[in-house]
Structure formats: structure tokens, C-alpha cells
Amino acid sequence: MRGNLTRIREVAPRSRVMAVVKANAYGHGLVPTALCLADADAFAVARLEEALALRGAGVRKPIVLLEGVFNAEQLAEAARQNLEIVVHEREQLVLLEQAPPGHRFVVWLKIDTGMNRLGFRAAQVDAALASLVSMGERLHELRLLTHFASADEHDSPLTGQQLAQFAVLAQGRSFARSLANSAAIFAWPDAQAEWVRPGLALYGVSPFADQVGSALGLAAAMRLVSTVIAVREVLAGETVGYGGTWRATRDSRVAIVAGGYGDGLPRSLPNGTPVLVHGRRAALAGRVSMDMIAVDVTGVDAVQVGDAAVLWGPELPVEEIASHAGTISYELLCGVSQRVPLTLV
Ligand SMILES: Cc1ncc(COP(=O)(O)O)c(C=O)c1O
């Protein structure tokens, strides 16, 4: 992850880096990730609880609440913990107006430039800014932020439009700006601005459908690994697993690996999805069950109980597994369940 941070700084040399560590740092462990990335300029989380966990672990760097706060108690806690807040709707302006004076917040005004999820629309920005500026004694610094909907799609016109709209709104104003997620950092250098907000790239994974992380100079930080707990012979014509969805076309050897949808492997993974057993690529055979998968290791020599089985990692890109599952790497990484022990190496 440190190497990936260095790579991001290389690609966006003029930007400060807000490391996005929400959702348990995309499955990598919130606190260990933040401690590992101590050189980041700030951290970004989605929920107050995540910010409190970081402060509780001694993280003193700026922490941004990407969705802001939703009531006065949360705002008071954000003040106590010196958290930076995103303000994306009128109610949050009102909360800030009504807050007892005393703490001066760093406020990130979120502008909706086309994602249509959170943020003030262009026509509302002047009023929101005026309202914030009028609360001078509650404000340490005001900054501007937007989020891209399609920065990972090279041929989408939307990112250019979002960039242009944001540029118009930010023009003539001296506020620090943040636009770029991982995809925009790499694909839209014009979007880098004062702050970038990488999540996925920090974990060494590519946001682009046609490239893996290593092609961007990143290294996968997570290896999801389990163990072969049984090896069995299956005769030609026999099926394996629930629903009998895999049928041996020849006498086969099948390794049973401890790991299933209870650990975060999608049940939608089809037959043939690669799994590394004994360091060799083998193919998923039959349905993912809660605690186990079966892997056809007929062509792999000397597989035995206790062998490591890699579900994804530096040697088997999570991007590839995600495409087999019909999903995105984000969902696989975030979906690794609580019962999977995290080991730092
Ligand atoms: C507001 C915001 N900024 C940045 C990110 C990081 O995005 P990525 O992981 O694609 O770099 C996210 C993640 O969803 C986000 O919601």
C-alpha cells in the first residue's frame, strides 16, 4: 500500500492525497491500513464510527467525513474529534448554523456535477457558499469537492462535462479543490487539483475494466488465501456440489478448499473461474457453498491437504475474478467477511 501511495504521488505530483479507507479500507482493515498509510495527507471515511475508530487508534491526521453529519450530536462529536466535514445538502448547512460556536470546521462543500447522488447543484452553489461564508466563526477553511460518475470509462463524455462544470463553479474562487478518485487520477490528469481521493488504487487494484493494477504501476495489497482440506477422485460423469452444476468429463481429481460465500466469495462465480492451487491455475468446479469450493486439479501435480489455495492476490488479479463474477473488484474486496483473519505481511 505504501508503494501504491508513492505511485499515486508520482502520477499526481502536485496534489495532496486523501486516502479513502471507508468500508474497512476496502476489506484491508481500517486501522492497520491507516497506520500503514501514515504518510497520506488525510484519510476519508463514510461514517462517523469509522472516523472514531481511527482517532481511537491514535490517528492524528485530518479525517474527512465524506457524507458529513446528520444530526447535532454527530456534529458535536466531529468537532470534539476535529473531523473535517462534507456538506452536501441544506439540512447540513442548518446544522452547522445552529452549532454552538467554539470549533472551526474545515468544510468541504460538495457540488453535484452530474453524478446525481450527493451535492448542491450548480444553481445552488452560490447560495450555499454565501451561507457558509456568513458562518465565519464556525469555519476554519472552505474547500470544494465533486465526484465523477464514469471516470473509469475512457470514452464517456460525462467526465469532461463534469470537469468543465466544476471548473466554471470554482473559477475566481481560491478554495482548495478535490475531484479525482482512482480512475480520474490516472485517466484525467486535469482533475488532479489540490487534493486527490484514491481508494482502489491504494489497494493496488485497477478501476478500469481493460487493465489490471500492475499495468498502472500498482501492486495488489490483498491476497485472499485458504487451504485445501480434502482431495478426492471424481469419476467421469459424476457431478460436484450443490445442484450438480459441474460434471466431470473424465476421471478427475478435485480439491476442496475452505472458503465460500460465508467468507465473501460470490456465489455467482461460474465453473472455470481460476483458483491458484499449489501455485498453479486450476478451475472452480461447481457452486460456491457457504464454507467451501471445489477446484478441478486434475492437471495439477501433487495437490494435497494443507496446500495453499489463492482466490485472488498479486499472482491472480482480483480484477479477473470480478469479471468472472460479473461484478467489480470493489465489491469483492469490501465483501471479504469478518470471519476471515487479516494478516499483515
Ligand atoms: C466521494 C468519494 N471519493 C473517492 C472515492 C474513492 O474512489 P476509488 O476507490 O474509485 O478511488 C470514493 C469511493 O467510492 C468516494 O465515494
The ligand as a Tripos MOL2 file, in Angstrom:
@<TRIPOS>MOLECULE
LIG
   16    16     1     0     0
SMALL
NO_CHARGES

@<TRIPOS>ATOM
      1 C1        -16.6140   10.6000   -2.5950 C.3       1 LIG1
      2 C2        -15.6130    9.5500   -2.9230 C.ar      1 LIG1
      3 N1        -14.3580    9.9140   -3.2320 N.ar      1 LIG1
      4 C3        -13.4100    8.9890   -3.5380 C.ar      1 LIG1
      5 C4        -13.6980    7.6450   -3.5610 C.ar      1 LIG1
      6 C5        -12.6250    6.6650   -3.9330 C.3       1 LIG1
      7 O1        -12.9140    6.0420   -5.1370 O.3       1 LIG1
      8 P1        -11.9330    4.9600   -5.7870 P.3       1 LIG1
      9 O2        -11.9090    3.8040   -4.8560 O.co2     1 LIG1
     10 O3        -12.5770    4.6400   -7.0820 O.co2     1 LIG1
     11 O4        -10.6110    5.6010   -5.9030 O.co2     1 LIG1
     12 C6        -14.9940    7.2330   -3.2550 C.ar      1 LIG1
     13 C7        -15.3240    5.8070   -3.2940 C.2       1 LIG1
     14 O5        -16.3650    5.3520   -3.5790 O.2       1 LIG1
     15 C8        -15.9720    8.2060   -2.9280 C.ar      1 LIG1
     16 O6        -17.2210    7.8420   -2.6320 O.3       1 LIG1
@<TRIPOS>BOND
     1     1     2 1
     2     2     3 ar
     3     2    15 ar
     4     3     4 ar
     5     4     5 ar
     6     5     6 1
     7     5    12 ar
     8     6     7 1
     9     7     8 1
    10     8     9 2
    11     8    10 1
    12     8    11 1
    13    12    13 1
    14    12    15 ar
    15    13    14 2
    16    15    16 1
@<TRIPOS>SUBSTRUCTURE
     1 LIG1         1 GROUP 0 **** ****
